[in-house]
Amino acid sequence: MKKPALRKNRLKTLEFNETNWTKKSRNIGEYIFRRLSLDQSNKNLQNIRPIHQMSKLVITSKEINSYVNDYLKMVDKRRNTEYVEKINAKLFRNSSELDIDFPDYLGHS
């Protein structure tokens, strides 16, 4: 095994694409656990980074902080999507109830 200080890109943050498993997390603890599980089982990451002696983790506290930020973004995106769908449903429901007669001069030319 190479010396930890000489490994290339050992502190480079990995690009993460949300999986179906992480998206289904019900709370932040579950989300962080799932992200930790995925990163700890990543063999490439284990070969690049040294394992912390006390915690036996290959990830850093900065990455755990990024997990929290990713979770908050995911929840915010989910809430915004639900809000937009709720507003659209109300608009479509109310638009069918409206009976608007537009004047002829507003028609197509």
LUMMAR-120643 format. One record per residue (C-alpha): residue in one letter; residue number from 1; x, y, z. Coordinates in pm, whole numbers, plus 50000, padded with zeros to 5 digits. Each point is the difference from the previous one (the first is absolute). Layout:
! LUMMAR-120643
<atom r="A" k="NUM" east="X" north="Y" up="Z"/>
...
This chain:
! LUMMAR-120643
<atom r="M" k="1" east="50000" north="50000" up="50000"/>
<atom r="K" k="2" east="50129" north="50345" up="49917"/>
<atom r="K" k="3" east="50075" north="50253" up="50267"/>
<atom r="P" k="4" east="49683" north="50205" up="50076"/>
<atom r="A" k="5" east="50173" north="50334" up="49949"/>
<atom r="L" k="6" east="50111" north="49901" up="49649"/>
<atom r="R" k="7" east="49663" north="49878" up="49868"/>
<atom r="K" k="8" east="49863" north="50213" up="49719"/>
<atom r="N" k="9" east="49662" north="50169" up="50037"/>
<atom r="R" k="10" east="49945" north="49850" up="50343"/>
<atom r="L" k="11" east="49801" north="50298" up="50128"/>
<atom r="K" k="12" east="49810" north="50066" up="49680"/>
<atom r="T" k="13" east="49625" north="50010" up="50060"/>
<atom r="L" k="14" east="49803" north="49749" up="49801"/>
<atom r="E" k="15" east="49710" north="50091" up="49775"/>
<atom r="F" k="16" east="49686" north="49833" up="50132"/>
<atom r="N" k="17" east="49682" north="49924" up="49812"/>
<atom r="E" k="18" east="49701" north="49935" up="50221"/>
<atom r="T" k="19" east="49893" north="49639" up="49999"/>
<atom r="N" k="20" east="49649" north="49872" up="50049"/>
<atom r="W" k="21" east="50112" north="49863" up="50337"/>
<atom r="T" k="22" east="50122" north="50337" up="50126"/>
<atom r="K" k="23" east="49697" north="50186" up="49863"/>
<atom r="K" k="24" east="49769" north="49781" up="50206"/>
<atom r="S" k="25" east="50161" north="50107" up="50328"/>
<atom r="R" k="26" east="49740" north="50109" up="50252"/>
<atom r="N" k="27" east="50230" north="50219" up="50210"/>
<atom r="I" k="28" east="50347" north="50149" up="50004"/>
<atom r="G" k="29" east="50148" north="49723" up="50215"/>
<atom r="E" k="30" east="49887" north="49733" up="49758"/>
<atom r="Y" k="31" east="50130" north="50203" up="49706"/>
<atom r="I" k="32" east="50344" north="50048" up="50159"/>
<atom r="F" k="33" east="50016" north="49630" up="50091"/>
<atom r="R" k="34" east="49925" north="49902" up="49642"/>
<atom r="R" k="35" east="50255" north="50240" up="49856"/>
<atom r="L" k="36" east="50261" north="49877" up="50250"/>
<atom r="S" k="37" east="49924" north="49642" up="49905"/>
<atom r="L" k="38" east="50044" north="50074" up="49631"/>
<atom r="D" k="39" east="50326" north="50190" up="50044"/>
<atom r="Q" k="40" east="50149" north="49755" up="50250"/>
<atom r="S" k="41" east="49935" north="49709" up="49762"/>
<atom r="N" k="42" east="50163" north="50183" up="49707"/>
<atom r="K" k="43" east="50315" north="49795" up="49927"/>
<atom r="N" k="44" east="50162" north="50277" up="49794"/>
<atom r="L" k="45" east="49965" north="50241" up="50290"/>
<atom r="Q" k="46" east="50146" north="49743" up="50239"/>
<atom r="N" k="47" east="50306" north="49964" up="49777"/>
<atom r="I" k="48" east="50058" north="50375" up="49976"/>
<atom r="R" k="49" east="49937" north="50117" up="50355"/>
<atom r="P" k="50" east="50145" north="49894" up="50330"/>
<atom r="I" k="51" east="49758" north="49857" up="50256"/>
<atom r="H" k="52" east="49958" north="50207" up="50314"/>
<atom r="Q" k="53" east="50136" north="49791" up="50287"/>
<atom r="M" k="54" east="49732" north="50070" up="50262"/>
<atom r="S" k="55" east="49685" north="50021" up="49787"/>
<atom r="K" k="56" east="50111" north="49765" up="49718"/>
<atom r="L" k="57" east="49847" north="50245" up="49749"/>
<atom r="V" k="58" east="50145" north="50095" up="49664"/>
<atom r="I" k="59" east="49784" north="50312" up="49977"/>
<atom r="T" k="60" east="50061" north="50335" up="50166"/>
<atom r="S" k="61" east="49784" north="50230" up="50208"/>
<atom r="K" k="62" east="49976" north="50238" up="49703"/>
<atom r="E" k="63" east="49834" north="49725" up="49799"/>
<atom r="I" k="64" east="49751" north="49930" up="50276"/>
<atom r="N" k="65" east="49920" north="50372" up="49995"/>
<atom r="S" k="66" east="49948" north="49976" up="49624"/>
<atom r="Y" k="67" east="49762" north="49707" up="50062"/>
<atom r="V" k="68" east="49791" north="50227" up="50222"/>
<atom r="N" k="69" east="50001" north="50273" up="49734"/>
<atom r="D" k="70" east="49903" north="49748" up="49731"/>
<atom r="Y" k="71" east="49715" north="49874" up="50217"/>
<atom r="L" k="72" east="49871" north="50353" up="50059"/>
<atom r="K" k="73" east="50014" north="50073" up="49626"/>
<atom r="M" k="74" east="49818" north="49676" up="49923"/>
<atom r="V" k="75" east="49724" north="50076" up="50253"/>
<atom r="D" k="76" east="49969" north="50358" up="49877"/>
<atom r="K" k="77" east="49973" north="49883" up="49640"/>
<atom r="R" k="78" east="49739" north="49740" up="50099"/>
<atom r="R" k="79" east="49794" north="50261" up="50189"/>
<atom r="N" k="80" east="50018" north="50249" up="49713"/>
<atom r="T" k="81" east="49888" north="49734" up="49755"/>
<atom r="E" k="82" east="49709" north="49899" up="50225"/>
<atom r="Y" k="83" east="49904" north="50367" up="50045"/>
<atom r="V" k="84" east="50000" north="50066" up="49625"/>
<atom r="E" k="85" east="49793" north="49686" up="49937"/>
<atom r="K" k="86" east="49753" north="50106" up="50269"/>
<atom r="I" k="87" east="49967" north="50351" up="49852"/>
<atom r="N" k="88" east="49959" north="49859" up="49648"/>
<atom r="A" k="89" east="49731" north="49760" up="50118"/>
<atom r="K" k="90" east="49807" north="50289" up="50158"/>
<atom r="L" k="91" east="50038" north="50214" up="49689"/>
<atom r="F" k="92" east="49879" north="49726" up="49766"/>
<atom r="R" k="93" east="49713" north="49911" up="50229"/>
<atom r="N" k="94" east="49893" north="50365" up="50025"/>
<atom r="S" k="95" east="50050" north="50074" up="49629"/>
<atom r="S" k="96" east="49746" north="49735" up="49904"/>
<atom r="E" k="97" east="49747" north="50174" up="50223"/>
<atom r="L" k="98" east="50057" north="50336" up="49834"/>
<atom r="D" k="99" east="49782" north="50079" up="49703"/>
<atom r="I" k="100" east="50160" north="50298" up="49837"/>
<atom r="D" k="101" east="49866" north="50147" up="49677"/>
<atom r="F" k="102" east="50273" north="50195" up="49829"/>
<atom r="P" k="103" east="49893" north="50280" up="49765"/>
<atom r="D" k="104" east="50031" north="49931" up="49628"/>
<atom r="Y" k="105" east="50267" north="50265" up="49952"/>
<atom r="L" k="106" east="50236" north="49800" up="50224"/>
<atom r="G" k="107" east="49978" north="49699" up="49767"/>
<atom r="H" k="108" east="50260" north="49892" up="49750"/>
<atom r="S" k="109" east="50054" north="50209" up="49692"/>
